[in-house]
Amino acid sequence: MARFENNMGISSIEIPNKKCHCFCTIGKKWCTYQFAIAMEPDEVIPDYLEVEQYMEDNIEGQQMTIEVAVANVADYIANEYKPKYLQVSVYCDDAKHFPVNVTVIKEGQE
Protein backbone atom coordinates (compact mmCIF):
# COMPACT_ATOMS: atom_id res chain seq x y z
CA MET A 1 0.00 0.00 0.00
CA ALA A 2 1.26 3.42 -0.90
CA ARG A 3 2.30 5.78 1.84
CA PHE A 4 3.67 9.25 1.31
CA GLU A 5 5.49 10.84 4.22
CA ASN A 6 3.88 14.12 5.19
CA ASN A 7 7.14 16.07 5.23
CA MET A 8 5.55 19.03 3.42
CA GLY A 9 3.33 20.10 6.31
CA ILE A 10 0.05 19.27 4.57
CA SER A 11 -2.69 20.15 7.05
CA SER A 12 -5.89 19.50 5.10
CA ILE A 13 -7.01 17.11 2.38
CA GLU A 14 -10.51 17.13 0.90
CA ILE A 15 -12.12 14.75 -1.54
CA PRO A 16 -15.31 16.66 -2.33
CA ASN A 17 -17.52 14.44 -4.46
CA LYS A 18 -16.91 10.75 -5.07
CA LYS A 19 -20.10 9.06 -6.24
CA CYS A 20 -20.88 5.40 -5.68
CA HIS A 21 -24.04 3.57 -6.66
CA CYS A 22 -25.38 1.17 -4.06
CA PHE A 23 -28.51 -0.85 -3.59
CA CYS A 24 -30.13 0.24 -0.33
CA THR A 25 -31.11 -2.89 1.55
CA ILE A 26 -33.90 -1.12 3.42
CA GLY A 27 -35.46 0.95 0.62
CA LYS A 28 -34.85 -1.79 -1.98
CA LYS A 29 -33.69 0.80 -4.52
CA TRP A 30 -30.45 1.75 -6.28
CA CYS A 31 -29.16 5.05 -4.91
CA THR A 32 -26.27 7.42 -5.55
CA TYR A 33 -24.13 7.92 -2.46
CA GLN A 34 -22.10 11.11 -2.80
CA PHE A 35 -19.06 10.97 -0.52
CA ALA A 36 -17.23 14.00 0.84
CA ILE A 37 -14.05 13.27 2.76
CA ALA A 38 -12.03 15.77 4.79
CA MET A 39 -8.99 14.91 6.84
CA GLU A 40 -6.04 16.35 8.66
CA PRO A 41 -3.21 13.95 7.88
CA ASP A 42 -0.65 13.01 10.49
CA GLU A 43 2.56 11.29 9.40
CA VAL A 44 1.36 10.05 6.00
CA ILE A 45 -0.63 11.32 3.05
CA PRO A 46 -2.90 8.76 1.43
CA ASP A 47 -2.50 7.58 -2.12
CA TYR A 48 -5.69 8.95 -3.69
CA LEU A 49 -5.73 6.19 -6.28
CA GLU A 50 -5.65 3.62 -3.49
CA VAL A 51 -8.59 5.27 -1.69
CA GLU A 52 -10.56 5.41 -4.93
CA GLN A 53 -9.77 1.75 -5.65
CA TYR A 54 -10.99 0.75 -2.18
CA MET A 55 -14.28 2.54 -2.84
CA GLU A 56 -14.65 0.99 -6.31
CA ASP A 57 -13.96 -2.50 -4.94
CA ASN A 58 -15.90 -2.32 -1.67
CA ILE A 59 -18.66 0.29 -2.01
CA GLU A 60 -19.59 0.73 -5.70
CA GLY A 61 -22.33 -1.69 -6.79
CA GLN A 62 -22.76 -3.21 -3.33
CA GLN A 63 -25.89 -3.72 -1.28
CA MET A 64 -25.71 -1.50 1.82
CA THR A 65 -27.39 1.36 3.58
CA ILE A 66 -25.92 4.84 3.53
CA GLU A 67 -24.92 4.39 7.19
CA VAL A 68 -22.94 1.22 6.45
CA ALA A 69 -21.28 2.85 3.43
CA VAL A 70 -20.09 5.92 5.36
CA ALA A 71 -18.87 3.82 8.31
CA ASN A 72 -16.93 1.45 6.01
CA VAL A 73 -15.09 4.26 4.24
CA ALA A 74 -14.35 6.08 7.51
CA ASP A 75 -12.99 2.90 9.09
CA TYR A 76 -10.83 2.15 6.05
CA ILE A 77 -9.24 5.61 5.95
CA ALA A 78 -8.79 5.76 9.73
CA ASN A 79 -7.16 2.33 9.89
CA GLU A 80 -4.95 2.71 6.83
CA TYR A 81 -3.74 6.31 7.21
CA LYS A 82 -4.35 7.22 10.86
CA PRO A 83 -5.21 10.89 10.30
CA LYS A 84 -5.37 13.35 13.18
CA TYR A 85 -8.92 14.22 12.13
CA LEU A 86 -11.28 12.56 9.67
CA GLN A 87 -14.77 13.45 8.51
CA VAL A 88 -16.60 11.29 5.99
CA SER A 89 -20.06 12.39 4.85
CA VAL A 90 -22.44 10.80 2.39
CA TYR A 91 -25.30 12.69 0.78
CA CYS A 92 -28.12 10.91 -1.01
CA ASP A 93 -31.03 12.61 -2.77
CA ASP A 94 -32.35 9.80 -4.96
CA ALA A 95 -33.50 7.31 -2.30
CA LYS A 96 -37.14 6.53 -1.52
CA HIS A 97 -36.92 8.89 1.46
CA PHE A 98 -36.11 12.59 1.57
CA PRO A 99 -32.52 13.76 0.96
CA VAL A 100 -30.16 12.90 3.79
CA ASN A 101 -26.55 13.55 4.76
CA VAL A 102 -24.85 11.09 7.14
CA THR A 103 -21.47 11.85 8.73
CA VAL A 104 -18.80 9.98 10.71
CA ILE A 105 -16.09 11.96 12.52
CA LYS A 106 -12.97 10.34 13.94
CA GLU A 107 -10.28 12.21 15.86
CA GLY A 108 -6.91 11.33 17.28
CA GLN A 109 -6.33 8.01 15.56
CA GLU A 110 -3.67 5.83 17.14
C-alpha positions in Angstrom: 0.0 0.0 0.0 1.3 3.4 -0.9 2.3 5.8 1.8 3.7 9.3 1.3 5.5 10.8 4.2 3.9 14.1 5.2 7.1 16.1 5.2 5.5 19.0 3.4 3.3 20.1 6.3 0.0 19.3 4.6 -2.7 20.1 7.0 -5.9 19.5 5.1 -7.0 17.1 2.4 -10.5 17.1 0.9 -12.1 14.8 -1.5 -15.3 16.7 -2.3 -17.5 14.4 -4.5 -16.9 10.8 -5.1 -20.1 9.1 -6.2 -20.9 5.4 -5.7 -24.0 3.6 -6.7 -25.4 1.2 -4.1 -28.5 -0.9 -3.6 -30.1 0.2 -0.3 -31.1 -2.9 1.6 -33.9 -1.1 3.4 -35.5 1.0 0.6 -34.9 -1.8 -2.0 -33.7 0.8 -4.5 -30.5 1.7 -6.3 -29.2 5.1 -4.9 -26.3 7.4 -5.6 -24.1 7.9 -2.5 -22.1 11.1 -2.8 -19.1 11.0 -0.5 -17.2 14.0 0.8 -14.0 13.3 2.8 -12.0 15.8 4.8 -9.0 14.9 6.8 -6.0 16.3 8.7 -3.2 13.9 7.9 -0.7 13.0 10.5 2.6 11.3 9.4 1.4 10.1 6.0 -0.6 11.3 3.0 -2.9 8.8 1.4 -2.5 7.6 -2.1 -5.7 8.9 -3.7 -5.7 6.2 -6.3 -5.6 3.6 -3.5 -8.6 5.3 -1.7 -10.6 5.4 -4.9 -9.8 1.7 -5.7 -11.0 0.8 -2.2 -14.3 2.5 -2.8 -14.6 1.0 -6.3 -14.0 -2.5 -4.9 -15.9 -2.3 -1.7 -18.7 0.3 -2.0 -19.6 0.7 -5.7 -22.3 -1.7 -6.8 -22.8 -3.2 -3.3 -25.9 -3.7 -1.3 -25.7 -1.5 1.8 -27.4 1.4 3.6 -25.9 4.8 3.5 -24.9 4.4 7.2 -22.9 1.2 6.5 -21.3 2.9 3.4 -20.1 5.9 5.4 -18.9 3.8 8.3 -16.9 1.4 6.0 -15.1 4.3 4.2 -14.3 6.1 7.5 -13.0 2.9 9.1 -10.8 2.2 6.1 -9.2 5.6 6.0 -8.8 5.8 9.7 -7.2 2.3 9.9 -5.0 2.7 6.8 -3.7 6.3 7.2 -4.3 7.2 10.9 -5.2 10.9 10.3 -5.4 13.3 13.2 -8.9 14.2 12.1 -11.3 12.6 9.7 -14.8 13.4 8.5 -16.6 11.3 6.0 -20.1 12.4 4.9 -22.4 10.8 2.4 -25.3 12.7 0.8 -28.1 10.9 -1.0 -31.0 12.6 -2.8 -32.4 9.8 -5.0 -33.5 7.3 -2.3 -37.1 6.5 -1.5 -36.9 8.9 1.5 -36.1 12.6 1.6 -32.5 13.8 1.0 -30.2 12.9 3.8 -26.5 13.5 4.8 -24.9 11.1 7.1 -21.5 11.8 8.7 -18.8 10.0 10.7 -16.1 12.0 12.5 -13.0 10.3 13.9 -10.3 12.2 15.9 -6.9 11.3 17.3 -6.3 8.0 15.6 -3.7 5.8 17.1 
